[in-house]
Amino acid sequence: MLHVGLDLSRKRVDVCLISSDGELVEHFRAPADRDGIYGLSRRVAVYDEPVRGVIESMNGARFVHDELVRYGWEVLVADAQRVKGLAPLACKTDKVDSRVLAELSWRDLVPAIWLPTPELRAERERSRWRLHLVKHRAILKNRVHSSLIAFGYQVPMADLFGVAGRELLSELGFPEPWRSHVQASLELIDELERRIDAIERWLRRSGADHRYIPRLMTAPGIGWITGFTIASEIGDIGRFSSPVKLTGYTGLCPRVKQSGDMDQRGSLSKRGPRYLRWGLMEAAIAASSHPLYKERYQRTKRRLGRQRGAKVAQIELARKLTEAIWYMLTRNQPFQPFAPAGAIFALTA
């Protein structure tokens, strides 16, 4: 078998071939487009051996993976952080990186990541695109509020962008170019809201038949949008052997540095998908007022003080919801405040 390390950059792929005996066979470069990947596969095909390719996880790695799988390759996508831990290098170049990946394949040490199906990738893209549009809508609304503050105007209503708020904005005397900018911001906000509404209707229709979302919605703080986001980012719950594994995947756990008697806890690792963290934090904020979690949330908040108590309490609650989600999805059960008689687990950790 040939072991092929692929170091992907924006315009090219550095390729390193190692034989089954661990000897260097060839090193070359190829364009990173569709034609270049095809030419790469044809160049390697002349050796007439089974091929295993390894590429680090990054933007574009899935495209290279899919293309090479079409040509009969076995392709692994390696976790970039874990590769760095396995093979720290003083001299880091594209040529060296591709050789490292090929060596890891030859030694069967590739820290491969799980790849979602094309259907799951489409679900994630819709959910993430909605969040992207919501972010830009918030930026535009903040610009309008900033213009009001700059000219000393007060907002007497709760929703500046409702009917009454729009009437107020049309009556205020903004000089140019601020008036034009406010009007353009309102038009863009309306367009973004139309697109967000269309995505949310699709999410609601699709979520009704999803295998996870109806169960997720039985938990406090989880609605259609957050449920769809959490389900699409988790993917297959079977790849997590315990609630601890799922919680670690969310990136909501602190960094830990231990050596002998030293035990240091740092900031959140944030290693997992940021969209999953967003969904869990949104659910935690909503669940903080639920009778089941309200007392715990308020107790943690008071203990840590005003400066950081609320944020830490929300993160702790998000971790508890993550543990509950693992039990719900693995046991195929709705959310339960307490474990049933004879059970050895509870959905509210």
C-alpha atoms as one frame of an Amber mdcrd trajectory, in Angstrom:
protein
   0.000   0.000   0.000   1.076   3.557  -0.745   0.725   6.094   2.056   0.125
   9.606   0.758   0.399  12.767   2.849  -1.497  15.751   1.466  -0.739  19.254
   2.739  -3.431  21.560   1.364  -2.995  25.293   0.868  -5.071  27.803  -1.036
  -3.562  27.179  -4.475  -1.770  23.835  -4.284  -1.429  20.464  -2.611   1.964
  19.188  -1.478   2.010  15.414  -1.926   4.368  12.913  -0.310   4.313   9.179
  -1.161   5.725   6.531   1.168   5.868   2.824   0.363   4.630   0.028   2.593
   8.250  -0.333   3.790   8.357   3.291   4.967  10.634   4.499   2.172  10.119
   7.801   0.383   8.757   7.159  -3.115   8.027  10.600  -4.507   7.314  14.181
  -3.549   5.492  16.601  -5.854   2.939  19.417  -5.969  -0.421  19.661  -7.693
  -3.032  22.413  -8.156  -5.756  22.405  -5.508  -8.650  22.511  -7.995 -10.715
  19.683  -9.464  -8.425  19.145 -12.454  -5.359  19.198 -10.247  -6.793  16.535
  -7.920  -7.637  14.365 -10.928  -4.090  14.717 -12.252  -2.738  13.861  -8.800
  -4.781  10.647  -8.734  -3.608   9.644 -12.220   0.030  10.241 -11.289  -0.272
   8.011  -8.233  -2.238   5.368 -10.200   0.875   4.416 -12.194   2.210   2.574
  -9.107  -0.792   0.209  -9.306  -1.123  -0.191  -5.527  -3.870   0.495  -3.000
  -3.621   4.053  -1.702  -4.349   5.620   1.661  -4.308   9.414   1.711  -4.205
  11.649   4.798  -5.099  15.334   4.859  -5.415  17.697   7.797  -8.834  19.080
   8.695  -9.246  22.562   7.219 -11.407  24.435   4.766 -11.279  22.505   1.476
 -10.197  19.208   3.022 -13.660  17.687   2.551 -13.561  18.553  -1.164 -10.187
  16.821  -1.594 -11.481  13.851   0.426 -14.595  13.451  -1.726 -12.687  13.777
  -4.987 -10.045  11.189  -4.086 -12.627   8.746  -2.723 -14.269   8.902  -6.157
 -10.990   7.633  -7.633 -10.828   4.644  -5.285  -8.602   6.031  -2.544  -8.974
   5.459   1.153  -8.794   8.967   2.592  -8.549  10.021   6.250  -9.030  13.565
   7.495  -6.729  14.125  10.475  -7.366  16.373  13.465  -4.869  19.222  12.975
  -4.375  19.878  16.697  -3.725  16.236  17.500  -1.311  15.920  14.573   0.643
  18.818  16.006   0.738  17.051  19.373   1.953  13.806  17.826   4.630  15.370
  15.635   5.864  18.777  16.855   8.418  20.161  14.428  11.150  22.761  14.708
  11.152  23.196  10.915   7.605  23.521   9.609   7.148  23.672   5.835   4.530
  22.302   3.455   6.954  19.632   2.296   7.660  18.512   5.859   3.958  18.560
   6.798   3.033  16.247   3.929   5.845  13.870   4.941   4.586  13.856   8.541
   1.063  12.948   7.408   2.386  10.129   5.224   4.499   8.819   8.118   1.484
   8.841  10.447  -0.468   6.811   7.897   2.381   4.312   7.558   2.558   3.896
  11.338  -1.273   3.696  11.700  -1.239   6.712  14.025  -3.588   9.023  12.119
  -5.944  10.880  14.536  -8.836  10.721  12.075 -11.971  12.785  12.622 -15.565
  11.760  12.007 -17.003  13.036   8.719 -20.696  13.951   8.427 -22.799  12.651
   5.547 -23.701  15.017   2.687 -27.264  15.215   4.047 -26.030  16.240   7.484
 -23.665  18.773   5.950 -26.640  20.353   4.148 -28.572  20.565   7.430 -25.610
  22.212   9.128 -25.202  24.695   6.286 -28.835  25.838   6.534 -28.605  26.249
  10.294 -25.272  28.047  10.104 -26.450  30.301   7.280 -29.370  31.413   9.437
 -27.004  32.295  12.278 -24.830  34.211   9.823 -27.820  36.263   8.657 -28.968
  36.878  12.247 -25.496  38.182  13.099 -25.588  40.680  10.233 -29.103  41.764
  11.168 -27.900  42.501  14.708 -24.955  44.521  13.337 -27.304  46.669  11.237
 -29.672  47.246  14.167 -26.743  48.290  16.340 -25.690  50.828  13.702 -29.145
  52.380  13.752 -29.070  52.606  17.548 -25.590  54.142  17.311 -26.914  56.851
  14.975 -29.662  57.681  17.457 -27.148  58.018  20.284 -24.838  60.177  18.134
 -27.579  62.798  17.672 -29.079  62.618  21.167 -32.354  60.855  20.305 -34.126
  58.674  22.887 -36.150  55.568  22.028 -39.497  55.609  23.874 -40.559  52.121
  22.731 -39.171  48.623  23.391 -38.892  47.652  19.709 -37.316  50.321  17.550
 -37.889  48.241  14.418 -41.611  47.647  14.861 -44.376  49.819  13.364 -44.104
  52.591  15.960 -40.312  52.540  15.808 -40.274  52.864  12.031 -42.599  55.874
  12.259 -40.264  57.491  14.806 -37.221  56.938  12.616 -38.956  58.514   9.619
 -39.727  61.661  11.648 -36.282  62.191  13.155 -34.065  64.820  11.545 -30.875
  63.000  10.659 -28.448  64.957   8.453 -26.852  63.326   5.446 -25.258  60.833
   5.080 -26.701  59.387   8.313 -30.298  59.566   7.059 -29.420  57.574   3.942
 -27.464  55.061   5.998 -30.343  54.539   8.435 -32.789  54.065   5.548 -30.455
  51.601   3.812 -29.992  49.717   7.101 -33.768  49.372   7.493 -34.119  48.028
   3.955 -31.338  45.480   4.526 -32.868  44.443   7.862 -36.210  43.792   6.125
 -34.496  41.688   3.437 -32.548  39.704   6.033 -35.716  39.066   8.054 -37.470
  37.700   4.967 -34.612  35.297   4.334 -34.367  34.285   8.004 -38.122  33.618
   8.119 -37.862  31.394   5.033 -35.042  29.360   6.597 -36.938  29.021   9.878
 -40.008  27.704   8.045 -37.822  25.097   6.369 -36.232  24.143   9.685 -39.635
  23.713  11.293 -40.909  21.495   8.464 -37.775  19.358   8.446 -37.443  19.179
  12.215 -40.814  17.513  12.668 -39.490  14.342  11.014 -35.977  14.499  12.455
 -34.963  11.593  14.695 -33.505  13.863  17.406 -35.314  17.205  17.360 -38.704
  16.133  18.823 -36.895  14.608  21.809 -34.565  17.576  22.204 -37.543  19.921
  22.380 -38.775  18.183  25.518 -35.770  19.621  27.426 -36.012  23.058  29.089
 -34.856  25.938  26.912 -34.724  24.062  23.585 -37.042  25.122  20.768 -37.126
  24.461  17.038 -34.129  26.567  16.100 -31.797  25.585  18.929 -32.937  21.957
  18.646 -32.132  21.840  14.938 -28.744  23.473  15.513 -27.813  21.078  18.317
 -28.981  17.999  16.391 -27.148  18.896  13.181 -23.900  19.758  14.990 -23.928
  16.563  17.090 -24.628  14.351  14.093 -24.604  10.726  15.234 -24.850  10.475
  19.024 -23.415   6.952  18.828 -19.913   8.333  18.281 -19.881   9.604  21.878
 -19.407   6.777  24.353 -20.350   8.826  27.424 -21.829  12.209  28.407 -18.295
  13.288  29.325 -17.187  12.734  25.710 -20.086  14.794  24.375 -19.441  17.581
  26.888 -15.775  17.645  25.873 -16.788  17.866  22.210 -18.802  21.026  22.909
 -15.704  22.912  24.063 -17.530  24.085  27.197 -14.983  22.427  29.493 -12.041
  24.370  30.953  -8.480  23.717  29.864  -6.639  21.544  32.379  -2.900  21.505
  33.032  -1.719  18.857  35.491   1.766  17.848  36.586   2.380  16.127  39.913
   0.582  18.138  42.577  -0.132  21.002  40.193  -3.697  21.203  38.866  -4.485
  24.377  36.908  -7.841  25.127  35.300  -7.932  27.742  32.582 -10.486  29.242
  30.223 -12.873  27.192  28.094 -11.181  24.982  25.522 -13.624  25.908  22.725
 -12.357  22.938  20.733 -15.689  21.814  19.315 -18.105  23.438  16.838 -18.872
  27.012  17.846 -22.403  26.654  16.484 -23.039  23.805  18.914 -21.813  26.001
  21.777 -24.127  28.758  20.578 -27.134  26.429  20.604 -26.335  25.073  24.066
 -25.729  28.534  25.530 -29.002  29.797  24.058 -30.779  26.826  25.602 -29.041
  27.428  28.952 -30.089  31.086  29.048 -33.702  30.103  28.389 -33.548  27.193
  30.872 -32.146  29.416  33.644 -35.695  30.608  34.387 -37.174  27.080  34.297
 -38.305  25.819  37.752 -36.031  22.787  37.448 -32.841  24.822  36.997 -33.691
  28.270  38.359 -32.569  27.669  41.947 -29.276  26.070  40.893 -28.586  28.876
  38.429 -29.296  31.615  40.986 -27.198  29.875  43.645 -24.162  29.648  41.365
 -24.683  33.225  40.227 -24.748  34.557  43.811 -21.750  32.479  44.854 -19.497
  33.853  42.110 -20.648  37.467  42.287 -21.962  39.996  39.817 -18.864  40.250
  37.646 -18.693  36.664  36.402 -21.433  34.776  38.220 -24.095  34.907  35.502
 -21.763  33.787  32.704 -20.257  30.904  34.671 -23.710  29.799  35.836 -24.914
  29.727  32.225 -21.918  27.659  31.140 -22.462  25.203  33.998 -26.119  24.894
  33.048 -25.152  24.324  29.393 -22.919  21.431  30.491 -25.767  19.926  32.526
 -28.069  20.180  29.521 -25.398  18.495  27.390 -25.280  15.544  29.783 -29.071
  15.324  29.724 -29.050  15.434  25.904 -26.659  12.479  25.767 -28.984  10.352
  27.889 -32.060  11.477  25.944 -30.610  10.601  22.550 -28.799   7.392  23.517
 -31.748   6.039  25.532 -34.303   7.306  22.994 -36.292   8.986  25.765 -37.813
  12.442  26.286 -36.437  14.715  28.975 -37.250  13.572  32.505 -36.691  15.708
  35.626 -35.827  12.673  37.706 -34.801   9.117  36.980 -37.663   6.600  36.936
 -37.859   3.974  39.651 -35.087   1.400  39.311 -33.053   3.489  36.845 -29.404
   4.160  37.491 -29.230   7.472  35.670 -31.005  10.803  35.644 -31.443  13.089
  32.665 -30.695  16.099  34.833 -27.202  15.463  36.038
